Structures are given as structure tokens and as C-alpha cells.
Amino acid sequence: MAEVVLRPIAALAQELAEGKTTSRKLVEAALARIADAGGEGGRVFTKVHAQGALLAADASDHLRMRGVVPSPLAQAARWSSAAAI
């Protein structure tokens, strides 16, 4: 699943909009790449708010299931506030 992060953001956004993937799956893939001992995540990221990111992803997926698709700016604000928890 980690290879999903290497795909163009437009393709990932389209798959998200079409219901082919979820925010949770995308965040899990990104967190897996960060945690990969063979990668640069441990050196590049000094602090990772994994639980906050997963909570924000779940909230986004919950909204999408109800037909509400927040703008990218609204999602960024939610991620920031969830990460601060």
C-alpha cells in the first residue's frame, strides 16, 4: 500500500472522489513510508502525529460518506488542529 503515496496527487484525489480509496488508506500508506526503516522518514520527520492524522482521515471519510466533501483548505485546518491534540 505504501506505493500509493508515490502516485500523482491528482490521481489519488480522483480515486478518493470516486470511492476507490479512503483518506484513512492514504494516511496509513504515508505513515508506513515515514516509518520504513529503509527510507528517510526517520531522518526527515522529527515529530509525527500519527493518531491525529488517522483521526482527521477518519473524520474526512465520515463526511465523504455523508456526501460532504470539504475543501482542501478546510481539511488542512482540521489536520493541523487534530495534530495539536
ZIHU-V126352 format. One record per residue. N is the residue number from 1. RES is the residue in three letters. SS is DSSP state (H for helix, E for strand, L for the rest). OMEGA is omega in radians with two decimals (* if undefined). Layout:
n=N res=RES ss=SS omega=OMEGA
n=N res=RES ss=SS omega=OMEGA
//
This chain:
n=1 res=MET ss=L omega=-3.10
n=2 res=ALA ss=H omega=-3.12
n=3 res=GLU ss=H omega=3.12
n=4 res=VAL ss=H omega=-3.10
n=5 res=VAL ss=H omega=-3.11
n=6 res=LEU ss=H omega=-3.12
n=7 res=ARG ss=L omega=3.13
n=8 res=PRO ss=L omega=-3.11
n=9 res=ILE ss=H omega=3.13
n=10 res=ALA ss=H omega=3.12
n=11 res=ALA ss=H omega=3.11
n=12 res=LEU ss=H omega=3.13
n=13 res=ALA ss=H omega=3.12
n=14 res=GLN ss=H omega=3.10
n=15 res=GLU ss=H omega=3.09
n=16 res=LEU ss=H omega=-3.14
n=17 res=ALA ss=H omega=-3.13
n=18 res=GLU ss=L omega=3.14
n=19 res=GLY ss=L omega=3.13
n=20 res=LYS ss=L omega=3.07
n=21 res=THR ss=L omega=3.12
n=22 res=THR ss=L omega=3.07
n=23 res=SER ss=H omega=-3.14
n=24 res=ARG ss=H omega=-3.14
n=25 res=LYS ss=H omega=3.13
n=26 res=LEU ss=H omega=3.12
n=27 res=VAL ss=H omega=3.10
n=28 res=GLU ss=H omega=3.12
n=29 res=ALA ss=H omega=3.13
n=30 res=ALA ss=H omega=3.12
n=31 res=LEU ss=H omega=3.10
n=32 res=ALA ss=H omega=3.11
n=33 res=ARG ss=H omega=3.11
n=34 res=ILE ss=H omega=-3.09
n=35 res=ALA ss=H omega=-3.10
n=36 res=ASP ss=L omega=-3.11
n=37 res=ALA ss=L omega=3.14
n=38 res=GLY ss=L omega=-3.11
n=39 res=GLY ss=L omega=-3.09
n=40 res=GLU ss=L omega=-3.06
n=41 res=GLY ss=H omega=-3.12
n=42 res=GLY ss=H omega=3.14
n=43 res=ARG ss=H omega=-3.05
n=44 res=VAL ss=H omega=-3.08
n=45 res=PHE ss=L omega=3.13
n=46 res=THR ss=L omega=3.12
n=47 res=LYS ss=L omega=3.11
n=48 res=VAL ss=L omega=3.13
n=49 res=HIS ss=L omega=-3.04
n=50 res=ALA ss=H omega=-3.11
n=51 res=GLN ss=H omega=3.11
n=52 res=GLY ss=H omega=3.12
n=53 res=ALA ss=H omega=3.12
n=54 res=LEU ss=H omega=3.08
n=55 res=LEU ss=H omega=3.12
n=56 res=ALA ss=H omega=3.11
n=57 res=ALA ss=H omega=3.12
n=58 res=ASP ss=H omega=3.11
n=59 res=ALA ss=H omega=3.12
n=60 res=SER ss=H omega=3.11
n=61 res=ASP ss=H omega=3.12
n=62 res=HIS ss=H omega=3.10
n=63 res=LEU ss=H omega=3.13
n=64 res=ARG ss=H omega=3.11
n=65 res=MET ss=H omega=3.13
n=66 res=ARG ss=L omega=3.09
n=67 res=GLY ss=L omega=3.12
n=68 res=VAL ss=L omega=3.13
n=69 res=VAL ss=L omega=-3.13
n=70 res=PRO ss=L omega=3.11
n=71 res=SER ss=L omega=3.10
n=72 res=PRO ss=H omega=3.13
n=73 res=LEU ss=H omega=3.11
n=74 res=ALA ss=H omega=3.13
n=75 res=GLN ss=H omega=3.13
n=76 res=ALA ss=H omega=3.12
n=77 res=ALA ss=H omega=3.13
n=78 res=ARG ss=H omega=3.13
n=79 res=TRP ss=H omega=-3.13
n=80 res=SER ss=H omega=-3.12
n=81 res=SER ss=H omega=3.11
n=82 res=ALA ss=H omega=-3.13
n=83 res=ALA ss=H omega=-3.11
n=84 res=ALA ss=L omega=-3.11
n=85 res=ILE ss=L omega=*
//
